[in-house]
Amino acid sequence: MRKQRVLLFDKDRRYAESFASYAARARDLPLTVRAVSTEDALREAAGEGPVDILLLADRSLPEREELLPEAGKICLLAESEMRHVNRSLKGQTCQVLAKYQSAREILKELLAVPSDPARGGGRLLKSRVLTVGVYSPVSHSKKTSLALALGQTLAEQKAVLYINFEDFSGFEGLLHRRFEKDLSDVLFHLREGDPALASYISAAAQRIGGLDFLPPDCKNPGELWDVKTGEWEELFRVVRENTPYEALVLDLGSGLGKLPDLLAECDIVYMPTLPDPVSRAKTAAFEQMLKTLSGGELLLRLRRLVLTDLALPESDDRFAEMLPYSPFGAYVRRMCGEDGLV
């Protein structure tokens, strides 16, 4: 995926240089940042090539608009409460961002800002988004370990968003973190018709290694059962069209009322199971249900796995981060290669 070129103009040289320095280290984000602090340097930088995003400090705007270069998007960094003020420059409406937040949050918001509608934009230019599902009708199958290892493996080569759909994911305990925003909040903004939903998703996303994930619904266990198919479809559409993610990993739980519809969103579904008679019977019943509902079409997307003999990381403190480097992770890496995912 080609990295988008950001040109930052801020007369506060220290801020501009600090921002560009951070962006240079954030290699997982598909952006390059060129920062300048004088109008002469702005003109020079504009001549170096096309500008995808022009990022302007609101207190550093040139007196004459014609000094600004053409850009696919124009965004303002505001020092005061200006987030909802409409401002137009070069014939397009500017997105206003809070200047004094972390550089990473600003970069993630930039990626989520659609092109100006008057310029025919709205969708990010990228190839089709790969969607991988992980589901099991049996317990203790290492399903979530598989989904996390899979997501981190894919994230070595592309921007990946992992979403966990379980009622009790245990992520706060597993990762030793508390989450201010989670999937429940994302669904609230979706139902409110928030036009900045893509930005909210980017702001809510957390990281495990190089993998972005939406914190699971920690506030309202059972809420996911009531989410309508159309709401899931709209969420996936926004992620696919208006965020930089090139792949989705869906860690699906059994308490989902629309499970077949979610499986239908996936290009491939990995189904870890167990070899005992009860697990085999549950797996067969699940496959029969899919055959009845879809005429067998969904069965073609399933890949059944037995993962019982693969060793997981021994460390509890960094279990999720160490998954790709364990024997379990080595197996997942080979599997991704065999299936053409990497």
Secondary structure, DSSP 4 states (H G I P E B T S, - for coil): -PPEEEEEE-S-HHHHHHHHHHHHH-TTSSEEEEEE-SHHHHHHHHTTS--SEEEEEGGG--SSGGGSPP-SEEEEEESSS-TT--EEETTEEEEEEESSS-HHHHHHHHHHPPPPGGGT--S---PPPEEEEE--SSSSS-HHHHHHHHHHHHTTTS-EEEEE--S---HHHHHT---SS-HHHHHHHHHTT-TTHHHHHHHH-EEETTEEEEPP--S-TTGGGG--HHHHHHHHHHHHHHSS-SEEEEE--TT-TTHHHHHHT-SEEEEEE-SSHHHHHHHHHHHHHHHHHHTTTGGGGEEEEE-TTSPPPS-STTHHHHGGGSHHHHHHHHHHHHTT--
